[in-house]
Amino acid sequence: MSAEELKKFILKNKDQRWDSSLNPSATLRDIDSKKVKNYCNIAGIKFTNLSDVLASLNVYKNGHLLNASIALFSKSPNKYFPNIFLSCAVFASETASTIIDQKNFQGDLLFLMEEAEKYILQNIHIGMTVDGLYRKDVPELNKEALREAIINAFLHRDYYDPDFISISIFKDRVEIKNPGDLFGGLTIPIITSRNISKRRNEVLADLFNRAHLGERKGRGIAFIFEKEPETELAWVAGIFITTFKRKIKSTRQQNLIPQPSGGLSGGIKEVYEFIKKNPGYNTNYISESVSTPLKTVEKWIKKLRQKDLIEFKGSKKIGGYYVKNI
């Protein structure tokens, strides 16, 4: 049986879990030893040599790597699994009609989970509390609840499904979507009323547990509701959706403020910082100052205005752009 035939056979076998399937195409040369060493450091495991450590983690058997090892430790997981991918977007309103920021990420699961959390925190409101002489930043959505939902999405998703995990940030909510129906006969009423969890990906679950991720033994959903009681769960057309309601109305009361450069990067961030330091200039002057074509600067200016970060003051001839007072 050829490697391709073996792969098709495994895909047809309904009882074969994706994460515990042998990957006939991958070799130890595909594994990034730095990622394995970093994982060992997190999990408190002594690193000896690559093959022995992977074998002890039950992701290297009879000279073959399991899919779980590719997902977590490969130099390029996307080479073998294009659906190990994360898509993030910020929308201008409560609908998906206008996108004001979009980023896609490729990499191993730990990297993607970190990027998912960072992206959300960069694009929601941040408030503060004062403890003695020190200021403490407080996101409008509980960070631990967000992290638990992100871990759940990557842990419980169906990796046989070619779709990928996506995060959508709207004006009134944050949605985390992962492909895959509820596993093992579970329903939303059951998982929200009882501490019951059935794991589609047993090997990944064990690896996550060792790294102190998703260790709540069926209490993950309950934990999310403890931290964010208004969270909503839905299953639509094979997609599981966790929705966090943003605290738009209460942000003004709690001194929550949008992060000025949150979600900005590259040239658009450079333009924002230029306007911040040099208020009152028009697009022509900004274009020359940042050495960027005028049409590109105009596009970035439009995005910054959609984000409500800058405004134009004065007449068309002598007016210019200013950072909004936040």
C-alpha positions as CSV (number, residue, x, y, z in Angstrom):
1,M,0.0,0.0,0.0
2,S,1.5,3.4,-1.1
3,A,1.6,6.4,1.2
4,E,-1.2,8.0,-0.6
5,E,-3.4,4.9,-0.5
6,L,-2.7,4.5,3.2
7,K,-3.7,8.2,3.8
8,K,-7.0,7.6,1.9
9,F,-7.6,4.4,3.9
10,I,-7.1,6.2,7.2
11,L,-9.5,9.0,6.1
12,K,-12.2,6.5,5.3
13,N,-11.8,4.8,8.6
14,K,-14.4,6.5,10.8
15,D,-12.9,5.0,14.0
16,Q,-9.5,6.4,13.3
17,R,-8.8,9.6,15.2
18,W,-7.0,12.3,13.3
19,D,-4.5,13.1,15.9
20,S,-3.5,9.5,16.6
21,S,-3.2,8.6,12.8
22,L,0.3,7.8,11.5
23,N,1.6,10.3,9.0
24,P,3.5,8.3,6.3
25,S,4.9,11.3,4.6
26,A,6.5,13.1,7.5
27,T,9.9,12.3,9.0
28,L,11.9,13.6,12.0
29,R,13.5,16.1,9.7
30,D,10.1,17.9,9.6
31,I,10.2,18.4,13.3
32,D,11.5,21.6,14.8
33,S,13.6,20.6,17.8
34,K,13.4,24.1,19.3
35,K,9.6,23.7,19.4
36,V,9.9,20.4,21.2
37,K,12.4,21.8,23.7
38,N,10.1,24.8,24.4
39,Y,7.2,22.4,24.9
40,C,9.4,20.3,27.3
41,N,10.2,23.4,29.2
42,I,6.5,24.4,29.6
43,A,5.5,20.8,30.5
44,G,8.4,20.3,32.9
45,I,9.8,17.4,30.9
46,K,13.6,16.7,30.6
47,F,14.7,16.8,26.9
48,T,17.1,14.0,26.1
49,N,16.9,13.5,22.3
50,L,14.3,14.2,19.7
51,S,13.0,10.7,19.0
52,D,13.0,9.6,22.6
53,V,11.0,12.6,23.8
54,L,8.5,12.3,20.9
55,A,8.1,8.6,21.8
56,S,7.5,9.4,25.4
57,L,4.8,11.9,24.4
58,N,3.2,9.1,22.3
59,V,3.5,10.9,19.0
60,Y,6.3,8.8,17.5
61,K,5.6,5.1,17.0
62,N,7.4,2.5,15.1
63,G,9.5,5.1,13.3
64,H,6.5,7.1,12.2
65,L,5.2,10.4,13.4
66,L,1.5,10.9,14.4
67,N,-0.5,13.8,13.0
68,A,-0.5,15.4,16.5
69,S,3.3,15.8,16.3
70,I,3.0,17.6,13.0
71,A,0.3,19.9,14.4
72,L,2.4,20.9,17.4
73,F,6.1,20.5,16.5
74,S,6.5,20.6,12.7
75,K,8.6,23.3,11.0
76,S,5.7,23.8,8.7
77,P,2.4,22.2,9.7
78,N,0.6,23.9,6.9
79,K,2.7,21.9,4.4
80,Y,0.8,18.8,5.4
81,F,-2.4,20.3,6.7
82,P,-3.6,23.5,5.0
83,N,-6.5,23.7,7.5
84,I,-4.0,24.3,10.4
85,F,-4.7,27.9,9.8
86,L,-6.2,30.9,11.6
87,S,-8.2,33.7,10.0
88,C,-9.0,36.9,12.1
89,A,-11.0,39.9,11.1
90,V,-12.4,43.1,12.7
91,F,-15.7,44.5,11.3
92,A,-16.9,48.1,11.5
93,S,-20.4,47.3,12.7
94,E,-22.5,44.5,14.0
95,T,-22.5,42.9,10.5
96,A,-19.8,41.6,8.2
97,S,-20.4,44.2,5.5
98,T,-17.3,46.3,6.2
99,I,-13.9,44.8,7.1
100,I,-11.5,47.2,8.8
101,D,-8.7,44.8,9.6
102,Q,-7.9,41.2,8.6
103,K,-5.0,38.9,9.3
104,N,-4.2,35.3,8.6
105,F,-1.8,33.1,10.5
106,Q,0.0,29.8,9.7
107,G,2.1,27.8,12.2
108,D,1.8,25.2,14.9
109,L,-1.1,25.0,17.3
110,L,0.6,26.7,20.2
111,F,1.6,29.6,18.0
112,L,-1.9,29.9,16.5
113,M,-3.5,29.9,20.0
114,E,-1.2,32.7,21.1
115,E,-1.9,34.8,18.0
116,A,-5.6,34.3,18.4
117,E,-5.5,35.6,22.0
118,K,-3.2,38.5,21.0
119,Y,-5.4,39.5,18.1
120,I,-8.6,39.7,20.2
121,L,-6.9,41.6,23.0
122,Q,-5.5,44.1,20.5
123,N,-8.9,44.8,19.1
124,I,-11.2,45.1,22.1
125,H,-11.3,47.7,24.7
126,I,-8.9,47.9,27.6
127,G,-9.7,49.5,30.9
128,M,-7.7,49.8,34.1
129,T,-7.8,49.3,37.8
130,V,-5.4,50.9,40.3
131,D,-3.8,48.7,43.0
132,G,-1.9,51.1,45.3
133,L,0.6,53.0,43.1
134,Y,0.3,50.6,40.1
135,R,-2.0,50.5,37.1
136,K,-3.4,47.2,35.9
137,D,-4.9,46.8,32.4
138,V,-8.2,45.0,32.3
139,P,-9.8,43.8,29.0
140,E,-13.5,44.3,28.5
141,L,-13.8,40.5,28.1
142,N,-12.3,38.2,30.7
143,K,-8.9,37.1,29.4
144,E,-9.1,33.6,31.0
145,A,-12.5,33.0,29.4
146,L,-11.2,34.0,26.0
147,R,-8.2,31.8,26.4
148,E,-10.3,28.8,27.4
149,A,-12.6,29.3,24.4
150,I,-9.6,29.5,22.1
151,I,-8.0,26.3,23.6
152,N,-11.4,24.5,23.2
153,A,-11.6,25.6,19.5
154,F,-8.2,24.1,18.7
155,L,-8.6,21.0,20.9
156,H,-12.1,19.9,19.9
157,R,-12.2,20.9,16.2
158,D,-12.5,18.3,13.5
159,Y,-9.1,18.2,11.7
160,Y,-10.5,16.0,8.9
161,D,-12.7,19.0,7.9
162,P,-10.8,21.2,5.4
163,D,-12.2,24.4,7.0
164,F,-10.2,26.4,9.5
165,I,-10.6,28.3,12.8
166,S,-11.7,31.9,12.5
167,I,-12.2,34.9,14.8
168,S,-14.6,37.7,14.0
169,I,-14.6,40.9,16.1
170,F,-17.8,42.9,15.7
171,K,-18.8,46.1,17.4
172,D,-21.1,44.2,19.8
173,R,-19.5,40.8,20.0
174,V,-16.5,38.4,19.4
175,E,-17.1,35.1,17.7
176,I,-14.7,32.2,17.8
177,K,-15.6,29.5,15.2
178,N,-14.2,26.1,14.7
179,P,-15.2,23.3,12.2
180,G,-16.8,20.2,13.6
181,D,-20.0,19.0,15.2
182,L,-20.3,18.2,18.9
183,F,-18.5,14.9,19.5
184,G,-19.8,11.7,21.0
185,G,-23.5,12.5,21.1
186,L,-23.1,15.7,23.2
187,T,-25.5,18.6,22.7
188,I,-25.3,22.2,23.7
189,P,-27.8,21.8,26.6
190,I,-25.8,18.9,28.0
191,I,-22.4,20.7,27.9
192,T,-23.9,23.9,29.4
193,S,-25.8,22.1,32.2
194,R,-23.4,19.3,33.1
195,N,-19.6,19.0,33.4
196,I,-19.4,16.4,30.7
197,S,-16.8,16.4,27.9
198,K,-15.9,13.9,25.2
199,R,-12.6,14.5,23.4
200,R,-12.4,14.0,19.7
201,N,-8.6,14.4,19.8
202,E,-7.3,12.3,22.7
203,V,-3.6,12.7,21.9
204,L,-3.8,16.4,21.5
205,A,-5.8,16.6,24.8
206,D,-3.0,14.7,26.6
207,L,-0.4,17.0,25.1
208,F,-2.4,20.1,26.0
209,N,-2.8,18.8,29.6
210,R,0.9,18.3,30.0
211,A,1.4,21.9,28.9
212,H,-1.2,23.0,31.4
213,L,-3.7,23.9,28.8
214,G,-7.3,22.7,29.0
215,E,-7.0,20.9,32.2
216,R,-10.4,21.5,33.6
217,K,-11.7,17.9,33.0
218,G,-15.1,18.9,31.5
219,R,-15.4,22.2,33.4
220,G,-14.1,24.4,30.5
221,I,-17.6,25.5,29.4
222,A,-18.7,26.1,33.0
223,F,-15.5,28.1,33.6
224,I,-16.2,30.3,30.6
225,F,-19.8,31.0,31.9
226,E,-18.4,31.8,35.4
227,K,-16.2,34.5,33.9
228,E,-18.5,35.7,31.1
229,P,-22.1,34.7,32.0
230,E,-23.6,36.2,28.8
231,T,-21.5,33.9,26.5
232,E,-23.6,32.1,23.8
233,L,-22.8,28.7,22.2
234,A,-24.2,27.6,18.9
235,W,-23.7,24.9,16.3
236,V,-24.6,25.9,12.8
237,A,-23.9,23.8,9.6
238,G,-21.0,21.9,11.1
239,I,-19.5,25.0,12.7
240,F,-19.3,25.4,16.5
241,I,-19.5,29.1,17.5
242,T,-18.6,30.7,20.8
243,T,-19.9,34.2,21.1
244,F,-18.8,36.7,23.7
245,K,-20.9,39.8,24.1
246,R,-18.8,43.0,24.2
247,K,-19.5,45.5,27.0
248,I,-20.0,48.5,24.7
249,K,-22.5,50.3,26.9
250,S,-20.5,49.8,30.1
251,T,-17.2,50.8,28.6
252,R,-17.7,54.5,29.3
253,Q,-18.8,53.8,32.8
254,Q,-15.8,51.6,33.5
255,N,-13.2,53.9,31.9
256,L,-12.5,51.3,29.1
257,I,-10.7,52.8,26.2
258,P,-9.8,51.4,22.7
259,Q,-6.1,50.6,22.2
260,P,-5.0,53.3,19.8
261,S,-2.6,51.1,17.7
262,G,-4.2,47.8,18.6
263,G,-4.5,45.6,15.5
264,L,-2.3,48.1,13.4
265,S,0.9,47.0,11.8
266,G,3.3,47.9,9.1
267,G,2.6,51.0,7.0
268,I,-0.8,51.8,8.4
269,K,0.7,51.9,11.9
270,E,3.5,54.1,10.6
271,V,1.0,56.6,9.2
272,Y,-1.0,56.6,12.5
273,E,2.2,57.3,14.5
274,F,3.2,60.1,12.1
275,I,-0.2,61.8,12.5
276,K,0.1,61.4,16.2
277,K,3.4,63.1,16.3
278,N,2.7,65.6,13.5
279,P,-0.9,66.6,13.6
280,G,-2.6,68.8,11.0
281,Y,-1.0,67.6,7.7
282,N,-2.8,66.5,4.6
283,T,-2.3,63.2,2.7
284,N,0.2,64.7,0.2
285,Y,2.5,65.8,3.0
286,I,2.1,62.5,4.9
287,S,2.8,60.5,1.7
288,E,6.1,62.3,1.1
289,S,7.1,62.1,4.7
290,V,6.6,58.3,5.0
291,S,7.9,57.7,1.5
292,T,4.7,55.8,0.4
293,P,2.6,56.3,-2.7
294,L,-0.3,58.7,-2.3
295,K,-3.0,56.1,-3.2
296,T,-1.6,53.7,-0.6
297,V,-1.6,56.4,2.1
298,E,-5.2,57.4,1.2
299,K,-6.3,53.8,1.6
300,W,-4.6,53.6,5.0
301,I,-6.1,56.9,6.0
302,K,-9.6,55.6,5.1
303,K,-9.0,52.5,7.3
304,L,-7.8,54.7,10.3
305,R,-11.0,56.8,9.9
306,Q,-13.1,53.7,9.8
307,K,-11.5,52.6,13.1
308,D,-12.4,56.0,14.4
309,L,-8.8,56.7,15.3
310,I,-8.2,59.9,13.3
311,E,-10.3,62.8,12.0
312,F,-9.9,65.6,9.5
313,K,-10.1,69.2,10.7
314,G,-10.3,72.4,8.7
315,S,-11.0,73.2,5.1
316,K,-10.1,70.9,2.2
317,K,-7.3,73.2,1.1
318,I,-5.5,73.9,4.4
319,G,-7.0,71.2,6.7
320,G,-5.3,68.1,8.0
321,Y,-5.5,64.9,10.0
322,Y,-5.5,64.6,13.8
323,V,-5.5,61.7,16.2
324,K,-8.8,61.6,18.0
325,N,-8.9,62.2,21.7
326,I,-9.6,58.9,23.4
